[in-house]
Amino acid sequence: MRDARAKGRENMAILVTGAAGFIGAHVCRALLALGERVVGIDSLNAYYPVALKQARLAGLVGNSPDFRFFHGDFAEAGQLQAAIAGESIDRIVHLGAQAGVRHSIEAPREYGHSNLIGHLELLELARELGVRHFVYASSSSVYGDTSALPFSAESRADHPVSLYAATKKANELMTESYAHLFRFPATSLRFFTVYGPWGRPDMALWRFAEQLFAGQPLPIFNGGHMRRDFTYIDDIVAGVLAALARPPADDGAVKPGGSRSPHAVYNLGNDQPAALGDLVGILSEAAGITPILDYQPMQPGDVTVTWADIGPARRDLGYAPATPLAVGVPRFVSWYRGYTGV
Ligand SMILES: NC(=O)c1ccc[n+]([C@@H]2O[C@H](COP(=O)([O-])OP(=O)(O)OC[C@H]3O[C@@H](n4cnc5c(N)ncnc54)[C@H](O)[C@@H]3O)[C@@H](O)[C@H]2O)c1
């Protein structure tokens, strides 16, 4: 019986959205290394340089016959169907989104399209396919500028300070209704400031590295006192894989985050909030360059501190982040030098 079940799953595939994105590309690579078949979709939007997305993809497409990529918009039902045509999808890892807190102030409709309509289309697909597990990216930003530290998935998160955060919270509410009505297992992963090789050029570490190597001043907001629970990409990938392997049971018991449906919410952070000033120190040392600092006020939409309570993820998923900034930042710098040629 066991063999028959395993055999039946042999041709099953995992749909990964945002496959050309920072986290998506790493997750695809890790799933392929486990012997999974992966179908990736990404629209390769121009929020940051498309060449970086293509370079991430090149490492996937060329390396495995078990990876199939579809260039398209997952907020369009027809394109989503075309992406999975001929495949038997039994799990979805939904990592595609319009990311970025500050950009959501300038371009809110992009967030409505990808994060609200797009999430709805993925939920509809999960419902239609009756997937074994729907894992999706949420964000530490759902906590807003709360003073209750560390952030716990049990606390209310009803006061987002950006539209981006509001769409991520909306994704959790939308998923809760689908898990309640259609009973497929779903897991929300609230990521905390992910960094590492193949990272995002719009995020602090990359921007600081760019300015540092160009000899430009580094804008330091709020006196460098902003603190972030920076989490290394390998730790995040391990958390995503661990979550994917453990769909919440439909047993009526209360899940992390408070649902009685098969829907769990976990923080994936590092449990080590660091001041941005300290990040700059470690970065400058790794780069061997003395930074020029340009102190500026806090930015709209930003929160002063993020800090993940990862107790439930440790307990249920065996999640154990193992990469301090002092290790992760030099790894990023050496990748960044290779990629940009600085
Ligand atoms: N990186 C972080 O620190 C962080 C923190 C919290 C949450 N998240 C969330 O994790 C997920 C992955 O983030 P990331 O850092 O890899 O971001 P990313 O921007 O590198 O990747 C997202 C990808 O989704 C694609 N995409 C966007 N809209 C699409 C659409 N409508 N159709 C098809 N593809 C589309 C983009 O082209 C991009 O390649 C996102 O949901 C993000 O909101 C990330």
The ligand as an SDF file (V2000), in Angstrom:
LIG
                    3D

 44 48  0  0  0  0  0  0  0  0999 V2000
   12.6690   38.9320    0.8890 N   0  0  0  0  0  0  0  0  0  0  0  0
   12.1130   39.2450    2.0530 C   0  0  0  0  0  0  0  0  0  0  0  0
   12.7880   39.7340    2.9720 O   0  0  0  0  0  0  0  0  0  0  0  0
   10.6630   38.9940    2.2900 C   0  0  0  0  0  0  0  0  0  0  0  0
   10.1470   39.3010    3.5820 C   0  0  0  0  0  0  0  0  0  0  0  0
    8.8120   39.0690    3.8350 C   0  0  0  0  0  0  0  0  0  0  0  0
    8.0090   38.5160    2.8670 C   0  0  0  0  0  0  0  0  0  0  0  0
    8.5140   38.2390    1.6300 N   0  0  0  0  0  0  0  0  0  0  0  0
    7.6020   37.6410    0.6530 C   0  0  0  0  0  0  0  0  0  0  0  0
    8.2280   36.4740    0.1530 O   0  0  0  0  0  0  0  0  0  0  0  0
    7.8600   36.2730   -1.2090 C   0  0  0  0  0  0  0  0  0  0  0  0
    9.1120   36.1860   -2.0710 C   0  0  0  0  0  0  0  0  0  0  0  0
    9.8370   37.4030   -1.9270 O   0  0  0  0  0  0  0  0  0  0  0  0
   11.1970   37.6960   -2.6970 P   0  0  0  0  0  0  0  0  0  0  0  0
   12.0640   38.4430   -1.7690 O   0  0  0  0  0  0  0  0  0  0  0  0
   11.6680   36.4590   -3.3510 O   0  0  0  0  0  0  0  0  0  0  0  0
   10.6570   38.7350   -3.7860 O   0  0  0  0  0  0  0  0  0  0  0  0
   10.9930   38.8580   -5.3570 P   0  0  0  0  0  0  0  0  0  0  0  0
   10.4270   40.1530   -5.7910 O   0  0  0  0  0  0  0  0  0  0  0  0
   12.4390   38.6070   -5.5900 O   0  0  0  0  0  0  0  0  0  0  0  0
   10.1800   37.6530   -5.9770 O   0  0  0  0  0  0  0  0  0  0  0  0
    8.8120   37.7280   -6.3070 C   0  0  0  0  0  0  0  0  0  0  0  0
    8.6580   37.2910   -7.7630 C   0  0  0  0  0  0  0  0  0  0  0  0
    7.2510   37.2700   -8.0630 O   0  0  0  0  0  0  0  0  0  0  0  0
    7.1130   37.6780   -9.4190 C   0  0  0  0  0  0  0  0  0  0  0  0
    5.7450   38.1700   -9.6060 N   0  0  0  0  0  0  0  0  0  0  0  0
    5.1720   39.2700   -9.0350 C   0  0  0  0  0  0  0  0  0  0  0  0
    3.9090   39.3930   -9.4650 N   0  0  0  0  0  0  0  0  0  0  0  0
    3.6700   38.3540  -10.3270 C   0  0  0  0  0  0  0  0  0  0  0  0
    2.5340   37.9420  -11.0860 C   0  0  0  0  0  0  0  0  0  0  0  0
    1.3820   38.6180  -11.0350 N   0  0  0  0  0  0  0  0  0  0  0  0
    2.6510   36.8250  -11.8440 N   0  0  0  0  0  0  0  0  0  0  0  0
    3.8190   36.1270  -11.9000 C   0  0  0  0  0  0  0  0  0  0  0  0
    4.9260   36.4700  -11.1930 N   0  0  0  0  0  0  0  0  0  0  0  0
    4.8430   37.5810  -10.4050 C   0  0  0  0  0  0  0  0  0  0  0  0
    8.1700   38.7430   -9.6220 C   0  0  0  0  0  0  0  0  0  0  0  0
    8.5320   38.8910  -10.9890 O   0  0  0  0  0  0  0  0  0  0  0  0
    9.3270   38.2230   -8.7600 C   0  0  0  0  0  0  0  0  0  0  0  0
   10.2790   37.5170   -9.5330 O   0  0  0  0  0  0  0  0  0  0  0  0
    6.9500   37.4440   -1.5690 C   0  0  0  0  0  0  0  0  0  0  0  0
    5.6200   37.0370   -1.3550 O   0  0  0  0  0  0  0  0  0  0  0  0
    7.3270   38.5030   -0.5560 C   0  0  0  0  0  0  0  0  0  0  0  0
    6.2680   39.4030   -0.3450 O   0  0  0  0  0  0  0  0  0  0  0  0
    9.8220   38.4550    1.3380 C   0  0  0  0  0  0  0  0  0  0  0  0
  1  2  1  0
  2  3  2  0
  2  4  1  0
  4  5  1  0
  4 44  2  0
  5  6  2  0
  6  7  1  0
  7  8  2  0
  8  9  1  0
  8 44  1  0
  9 10  1  0
  9 42  1  0
 10 11  1  0
 11 12  1  0
 11 40  1  0
 12 13  1  0
 13 14  1  0
 14 15  2  0
 14 16  1  0
 14 17  1  0
 17 18  1  0
 18 19  2  0
 18 20  1  0
 18 21  1  0
 21 22  1  0
 22 23  1  0
 23 24  1  0
 23 38  1  0
 24 25  1  0
 25 26  1  0
 25 36  1  0
 26 27  1  0
 26 35  1  0
 27 28  2  0
 28 29  1  0
 29 30  1  0
 29 35  2  0
 30 31  1  0
 30 32  2  0
 32 33  1  0
 33 34  2  0
 34 35  1  0
 36 37  1  0
 36 38  1  0
 38 39  1  0
 40 41  1  0
 40 42  1  0
 42 43  1  0
M  CHG  2   8   1  16  -1
M  END
$$$$
